[in-house]
Amino acid sequence: MIRKGERNLITDVPGLLVGNAQDLQIRTGVTVVLPEKPMAAAADIRGGAPGTRETAALDPVSLVDGIDGLFLSGGSAFGLDAGGGVQAHLKAIGRGYEIAPGLPRIPVVAGAILFDLGSGGDKDWGDEPPYRRLGKQAAEQAGLDFRLGNAGAGLGAVAGAYKGGLGSASSVLADGTTVGALAAVNAVGSPVMPGGEALWAWPFELDGEFGGRRPTGPVTASGLPDDMKGRPQPGTNTTIAVVATDADLTRVELKRLAIMAADGFARALRPVHTPFDGDLVYAVSTGRRPVEGARPLAVLELGAVAADTMARAIARGVWEADSLGPFRSFRDGR
């Protein structure tokens, strides 16, 4: 049996903290994931126009075998500045990769961005984009509990015709291994089934975590839904996410976990991985629990659970979002 973790957040994975920072006037924000010690990481990119920082360093053949932080940010390419703010915080507390004794440690911070420049708010920020500041603030505020919905990287997100947001969920396996997911949902596709009564992810819901709504009739969907995001443009949408576990996986195994977790997007959004989306999943391990038995079988089980957990995280991001400006939340109706 799979059960939710204590918080039903990615921070149920021991060794992880998460922080949010947002600017309501600009309608944008940053979410940061910090490990207690460097964590192994990999990435699966399915979008046609992703924006990332240090993703190449996650290749299993690269020198650095652990990263010090991850960020998800609004702001399109401007949001990549958030990594500098996270890095500044980590350097100040003595974290980072040691090149040689006596030289400054270099915090390794990876991250990805989504497009929220059309979310409203005052985007005329002058010569200094806000993202380095927001990245530093989010890192400084990292803890076990954090807000969902209109928070962090989810503040300016829009999912189909509905207000998107930041979502998270966790799953605990029978042996105590934990899988958690975190997603900033800004997709072209719709998270809502035809008829508007239930989210696509409803079969995977645990304990009414996103409203307990169920379809009222048979599903006969065909073609594209009418509640997609209007007039999609390339590079202006994406769902960016993190899946985490305390199982001691290698970076090659984490790559497979990220690939399998990306199937959770398809369980929660329709259509998904479109030419207009920059979808991406990071997979990380805090390495707290040894993997028992045959490792490929362990990765198979963890990947299956990760996909379901990711679907739940995406649904929670939409469910927890509040209406903002012209963007109505799923709970408020269109």
N, C-alpha and C positions, 0 to 999 in steps of 0.2 A: 504494500500500500504506500502511496505517496501522500504526504501531508505538507501543509504550509509550514514554513519556519515561524519562529516566535513573532517576528515583526512583519512577515510577508514582504521583505525587502531584500535586495541583493546583499545588504550588510548582515544577513543571517549567515552568510559564508564567513567563517571565522577568519579574522585578519584583514578585513576590508572596512573602510570608512568612506562616506559619501558626503559631499557638501554642495550646496546650491548658492548661487548669487544671481540676482536679476536687477534690471533697471526698468521700472514700470513706465517711466516717461518715454524711453526708447522702445519698450516692448521687446526685450531680448534678454538672454541670460546664458549662464554657463553652469554645467554640472561636472564635478570632479570626483574621480574614484582614486582613493589613496590606499595602498597596502601598508601594513605595519613594517614589512621588509620588502625588498625587490621581488617582483612576481614574474613568473614566466607568462608570456603572452603571444598570441598569434592573431591574424585577421583574415576575414573572408569578405572580399569586396565584390558586390554584384551590381553596383550602380554604374551608369555610363559616365557620370561626371562627379566622382567623389572628390572631396577636399580633405586632405589628411596631413598630419605631421608625424614624422619619425616612423611611419608604417613600414618602410623598407627595413628598418632596424629589427623588426619582428621576424624576419625571415630566419628559419632555423640555422642557416649557414652563417649568420652574422655573429660578430664578436660578443656583443652584449647579451647575456643570457637572462636578464631580468630588467624590468622597467620600474620606475619609482612612482609613476602616476599616469592616469588617463583622464582626458577631458572630452566632453561633448559640448558643443557650443553652437549658438545661433550666430548670425552675422555673415553667412557665406564666407568668402575668403578672408574677410576682416577678422572673423572669429578665430582664425589660426593664431592670432596674437595671444589668445588665452593661455596657450602653452607656456609662453614666457612668464606670465604671472604665476602659474603653478610652479614652474622651475625656480623662480625667485624665492617662493615660500620654502620649497624643499632645500635649497641651498642654505637659507637662513637657519634651518634646523639641523644642518649637517648631513643631509642625505645626498646620495649621488654615487656614480661610478668612479672608482679610484683608478686613474691612469697610472700614477706613480706616486710614491710617498713624497709629501711636501707640495704636490701640485693640487690646485682646487679640485674638489669632487664635482662631477658633472651629473646633475639629475637628468635621467632619461625620461622624457614625458611624451607620450604619444596621444593622438586625439583626432577627432573628426568634426566636421561642421555641417550644419544644415542651413537652408535658405529661409530666413524670416524677414527679409528686407521689405516685403510687402505686407507686413503684419499691422501696419499703422504705427502710431507713435512718432516721435521726433527723431528722424534718422540723420539730421544735420548736426553731427557731433563735432564738427570742426576738424582740426588737424590730428587729434588723438582719438582713435576709436576706443570704445570702452572696454574692450575684451581682455586686455592685459590686467586691468584693474579688477574686472569681474572674475577672472581666473584666479587671481591671488586671493580675493575675498572668499571664493568658494572653497579653495584649499584650506584657508585659515578656519573655516567653519565646519570642516568635515567631522562627521560623527556617525553614530549608529543609526540615528533617526533623521529623516529628511522628508520634505514635502513632495507630494506628487501633483500632477495636473499642471496648473499655471505656475510653474516653478522652474528655476534653472534654465536648461536648454529647452524646456517645454513651454516657456512663457509665450513665445511668438509663433509656436507651431500650429499648423492647420492640417487636419487629416480628412482628405476628401472634402465634403461640404460642411464638415463639423470642426469645432475647435479641437485641435490636437493638444498634446501635453506630454509630460514626463510620467512614465509608468515603471513600476517595478513589481517583482514577485519572487517567491522562493519556493523550493521543493526540497523535502528531506526524504531520502531513500530509506529503505528498511534497515540498512546497515549503518545509518546515521550520516552518510555522505550528503553534503548539501550542494544544491545547484541554485544559483540566483541569476536574475536577469534585470537589466535596466535598459529602457528605451525612450528616446525622444522621437515622438511620432509626428511626422510632417509629410505624409504620403499623398501622392496623387490619388491613389485608390481609396475606396470607401471601407471603413471599418464596420459598417452596418449592413445587415441582411436586408433583402427586399421586404418592404412593408414597414421598416423602421422600428420594429419592436425589440430586436435583439442584435447583439454584436456577433460578428462571424465567429469569434472565439468562444462562444457560449458553451460548446461541449467540454471545454477544458477548465471551466470555472470551478474553483474550490470555495465552498462556504459562502456563496453570494458575494464574492469579492468585487465584482463589477455589476452589481444590481440584481442579479438573479433573473434577468429577463429571458424569456424563452420564445422561440418562433411560435406564431399563432396558427400557422398553416404549413403546407408542404412548400419546399424550396424549389422554385422552377426558374431560377436565374439563368439567363443566357445573354451572351454579349456583354457589353460594358454597362455598369450600373449608372443610373441617372444622377446619383449623388457623389460622383467623383468631384475632384477639385475642378472648378471652371477654368477653361482656357489654359491648360497646363503648358508650361514652357520648359525646354530642356535646362537642366541645372538648377531649377528653382524648387525642387522638392527632394526630400530624403527621409528615411527612417534610419537613425544611427543608434547602435545598441552595444551593450556589453553583456556577455554571459560569463559567469564565474563559478568556480567550484573549489572546494578544499581538497579534492583528490589530487594527488601528486602526479600530474600529467606532464609529459614532455611537450616541447613546443610543436613537434610533429603531431602528437595526439591532440593538442589544443587546436591546431589547424582543422582537424577533422571535427572537433567539437563545434567550432565556429561555423563550419559548413552545414552541419546538421541543425544547429540552432537557427540558421537562416530560414529553415523550413517553417519555423514559427511565424515568420512574416506572412507566408502564404495561408496560414491558418487563421490569421486575424485581419488581413487586408485583401481587397479584390479590386482591380488587378494589382500585381506586385512585381517588383524588379523591372519596372517599365523603362523605356528610353528617357523618361523625364525624372526618374528617381536616382539618387546616388547611394543606394542602400549599402550598409556596411555593418558587420558584426566583429567586435573584438572578443576573443576568448582568453580568460586569465585563470591562473591557478595560484592559490596561496600555499599549496603544498603541505597542508596540515595533516592529511590522512594518506597513509600508504595505500597503494592499489593492490588489492588481494586477488589472487587467482590470475586467469588469463587476461592480459591487458586489452587485447582487441575486444573481448566480450564486455569488459568494464567500460570501454569507450563507447561501444554500441549502446549500452544502457544509459550512460550519462548523456549521450547525444539525443536519444529519444526523449528523455526527461527535459533536456535543455530546450528542445523545440516546443514542447508544450508550455514550459515555463515562460519562454519568450512570447508566445501567443498571449498568455495571461498578462504579461507585463505591458504589451502593446494595448490590450483591451483596457487595463487599468489606467493607462495614460489618457485614453479617450474618456473613460467613465469619470475620472477625477477632475477633468478639465472644466473650468467655468467659462461661460460666455464672456467674450471680450470684444468690444467694439462691434463690428458687423458679423463676427464669427460666433455662431450659436453653438452651445455645447450639445452633446447627444442627450444629456439629461433634460435639457430645456426644449429639445425638439428644434427642427429647422424653421 
